[in-house]
Amino acid sequence: MLKEIERDDWGRFFDTFTLQHDHWLVHVDGEKDTLPLEGIVARDGKIVIHLGGDISHHRVITIDGATVSVQQSGGADEAVAITSADGHTTHLRLERP
């Protein structure tokens, strides 16, 4: 099931998502490494994703967000799709740690 998150709810959604999936492994489309989730913050229309377990494997992705959707199965989060203002969609797929 794909559920769109309303823009006014992005901050709350990503706060809860980060707490529930702290250090879960995340695969981002176009990236070769799967890295642990450090956090996702939404502020002023920007979404900032922090990945990596240590400084040598740290990755920050900043997106000028337009839409956010979460893919769920049986009530459990499986993936997040963030579409930017220019139409590019970044997919984050979760793997249990």
Phi, psi and omega in degrees: 000130178257125183236124177279138179261126179296143183306320180295343182259359183304313182302310179297316181300310183289330173299310180294316180302315180297315179297319182288330188240022179306124179068011169293151177283138182233132172252124178256129178309135178088352178257143181276332183263146169262124186236154177289143178285125174262329178163158175228130181236136175243124181208131177055039178081355178260143176241125182243122182253127178248123180233154173119146181267338179211173187297332181284344180233031182274139180221132176240128178240124179246129183233131172278092193288144174242314176219153176227130177229148177241135176264124181233150174223122182060030180084356181259137178291135176243326184199161175230137175242124180241117179261130182275170180299333180271004175095355178283136178251128176258124179254132175243118178255131182271144170232133179298142181292000000 
